[in-house]
Amino acid sequence: MIYPYDPTFMLLIPAILLAVYAQFKVQSTYARMSEVKSSKGFTGAEAGRKLLDSNGLTNIKIEQIPGNLSDNYDPRDKTLHLSEGVYKNDSIAAIGIVAHEVGHAVQDLKAYFPLRIRAGLVPAANIGSQLAIPLFFLGLIFGAPMLMDIGIIAFSLAVVFTVVTLPVEFNASKRAVSMLTEGGYVTDKEAPLAKSVLDAAALTYVAATAMAVLNLIRLLALRGSRED
């Protein structure tokens, strides 16, 4: 939410630039690596099934879903959701993304602590991300400090969620590279290519965290200006 002559918006410019670069990086890297076929010939679905089974996760289903880069692991129904471009593709990008999502499934199996924290923060983070900014600026417009404070507290929960997400995503990518190399799913030459896809995706989470943190600083600055 932007208001005329609000100098605090300048705080967000670095995060906005990083977010634009991160999106460009992930899209361009994914496009390039989607054209590089895996020497082993596994499609995303096939690699996913083998990776899950080798980690004792035979109960987890794999389903195709619409969208581009919409792949995810849902711990609630124990399902690996793969986009069409990943599910049917035998590219380096596809197996890299699949291995990352299997990494989340392994985290779930092993009760990885940051993942458990993130799961517990989901309800509060959802509320915070949806209501915090409107509440804060209503308080700012109508001179209601209590509403501003409630908005800051609610938004802080969303910020904590984004911060906790970083180790969860980095760890899943680390597990992915390890599973692919140790399991022989990629060659020594292919491993850095698969890692480049995961590194590009990780940058989007860094950008989201930077945006959240700088937005919180912005809210605090605006709140402080009302006390002058």
ZIZI-V68219 format. One record per residue. RES is the residue in three letters. SS is DSSP state (h for helix, s for strand, l for the rest). Layout:
# ZIZI-V68219
RES,SS
RES,SS
This chain:
# ZIZI-V68219
MET,l
ILE,l
TYR,l
PRO,l
TYR,l
ASP,l
PRO,h
THR,h
PHE,h
MET,h
LEU,h
LEU,h
ILE,h
PRO,h
ALA,h
ILE,h
LEU,h
LEU,h
ALA,h
VAL,h
TYR,h
ALA,h
GLN,h
PHE,h
LYS,h
VAL,h
GLN,h
SER,h
THR,h
TYR,h
ALA,h
ARG,h
MET,h
SER,h
GLU,l
VAL,l
LYS,s
SER,l
SER,l
LYS,l
GLY,l
PHE,l
THR,l
GLY,h
ALA,h
GLU,h
ALA,h
GLY,h
ARG,h
LYS,h
LEU,h
LEU,h
ASP,h
SER,h
ASN,l
GLY,l
LEU,l
THR,l
ASN,l
ILE,l
LYS,s
ILE,s
GLU,s
GLN,s
ILE,s
PRO,l
GLY,l
ASN,l
LEU,l
SER,l
ASP,l
ASN,s
TYR,s
ASP,s
PRO,l
ARG,l
ASP,l
LYS,l
THR,s
LEU,s
HIS,s
LEU,s
SER,s
GLU,h
GLY,h
VAL,h
TYR,h
LYS,l
ASN,l
ASP,l
SER,s
ILE,h
ALA,h
ALA,h
ILE,h
GLY,h
ILE,h
VAL,h
ALA,h
HIS,h
GLU,h
VAL,h
GLY,h
HIS,h
ALA,h
VAL,h
GLN,h
ASP,h
LEU,h
LYS,l
ALA,l
TYR,l
PHE,h
PRO,h
LEU,h
ARG,h
ILE,h
ARG,h
ALA,h
GLY,h
LEU,h
VAL,h
PRO,h
ALA,h
ALA,h
ASN,h
ILE,h
GLY,h
SER,h
GLN,h
LEU,h
ALA,h
ILE,h
PRO,h
LEU,h
PHE,h
PHE,h
LEU,h
GLY,h
LEU,h
ILE,h
PHE,h
GLY,l
ALA,l
PRO,h
MET,h
LEU,h
MET,h
ASP,h
ILE,h
GLY,h
ILE,h
ILE,h
ALA,h
PHE,h
SER,h
LEU,h
ALA,h
VAL,h
VAL,h
PHE,h
THR,h
VAL,h
VAL,h
THR,h
LEU,h
PRO,h
VAL,h
GLU,h
PHE,h
ASN,h
ALA,h
SER,h
LYS,h
ARG,h
ALA,h
VAL,h
SER,h
MET,h
LEU,h
THR,h
GLU,h
GLY,l
GLY,l
TYR,l
VAL,l
THR,l
ASP,h
LYS,h
GLU,h
ALA,h
PRO,h
LEU,h
ALA,h
LYS,h
SER,h
VAL,h
LEU,h
ASP,h
ALA,h
ALA,h
ALA,h
LEU,h
THR,h
TYR,h
VAL,h
ALA,h
ALA,h
THR,h
ALA,h
MET,h
ALA,h
VAL,h
LEU,h
ASN,h
LEU,h
ILE,h
ARG,h
LEU,h
LEU,h
ALA,h
LEU,h
ARG,h
GLY,h
SER,h
ARG,l
GLU,l
ASP,l
